[in-house]
Amino acid sequence: QVQLVESGGGLVQAGGSLRLSCVASESIGSFNSMGWYRQRPGEQRELVAGIRAGGFTNYGDSVKGRFTASRDHDKNTVYLELNSLKSDDTAVYYCYARRGADSFWGQGTQVTVSS
């Protein structure tokens, strides 16, 4: 079973930055895509950023220009750099990985932005 372990969440003031990490138990090259979703209380999970196997990266409209996703194959890790944080970015951030029809999720890491 694939395991994804996130870290890096926390409390930050508006305008600040954080970097989230997601370490996979298998080579990230084996996945069709990896990335990040987030879920605010009472809302559905929404895409934040996704990286396809070829390197193409797409972002949710609300984070474009502020968040950057990247990956390190040697460390089996994907990252999410969060800049210019707003109170609306407060959510639980989940790492995901997809391989064929299978999807795998991390346990989530809380990001709280104080105004």
N, C-alpha and C positions, 0 to 999 in steps of 0.2 A: 504494500500500500504506500502510495506516495505521501510524503509528509512535507508540509510547507510551514515554516516557522517565521512569523513576523516579529520585528522589534523596531524600536525607535519612536514609538508614539509618546505622547505626553502633553503637558500643558504649556502653551506658548501664548504670548501676547499678539494681538492683531498687528500685522506687518512683519512678523517674525518668520522664521524658517525652521523646518525639520527635515530629517532624512529618514525614511523608512527603509528597512531591509527585509528581504524574504529569502531565506535559505531553503533550498530544496534538497530532499534526501536522495535525488537522482540527478543525473546530468541534465541540465536545463536544455541542452541541445536535443533531447528526446521529445520535447513538447512542441506542438504546433504553434502555441502562443502562450504567453504569460503576461501577467499584469496586475492591475489593482482595480477593485471596486470599493465603494464606500456606502454606508447605510446610516442615515440620520434617524433619530427616534421617530417611530410612526410612519416612516417612509420606506419605499422599496429600495433595494440595492441598485446603485447606478454605476456605470462604467466611469472610471477616472482616467485610466491609461492602459493601453494594451500594446505589447510588442510581439510581432509575428516572427516566425522562425527566420525569415529573410532579413529581419531587422526593421521592417516598416513599423512605425509607432503611430498610434492614433490616440487622441485625447477627447475627454468630454468637453463640451463647449464652455462650461463654467470654470475650467481650470487651464484652458489653453493660454500659453504665454506665462503661466505662473508655476506650473508643475512640469517636471521632467522625469521620464522613466528611462532607466538604463539597465544593463545587465553585465555580469562578469561571469563568463563561462568557467574560468578556472576556479572560482569560488562557489559555483552553482547558486548564484545569488542575483536577484533582481532588486533594483532600488527605485524609490520614488522620492525625488527632491521636491519639497513643498516650499514655495517662496511666496512672499506677499500674502500671508495667510489672513483670512477673513473669518468672522464669527460663523458665517455660513459653511465654512469648511469643517466645522465640528462634526465628527462622525466616527464610527468604527470603520477602519480601513482593512480590507481583506485582500490578501494575495490569492491569485488563482493561477492554475495551469491547466491547459487542455491538450489532450492527446487523443486524436480520433474523436470518438463519441463520448469519451470520458472527461469529466471535469473534476478538479481537485481544489480544495480550499484550505487556507490557513485558518487559525482560530480567531484572527482579528486583533488589531491594535487600536486603542482609543487615541484619537487626536482631539484635543479641546483647545479652542482658540478663545481667549478672553478679550473683550473689547475695552 
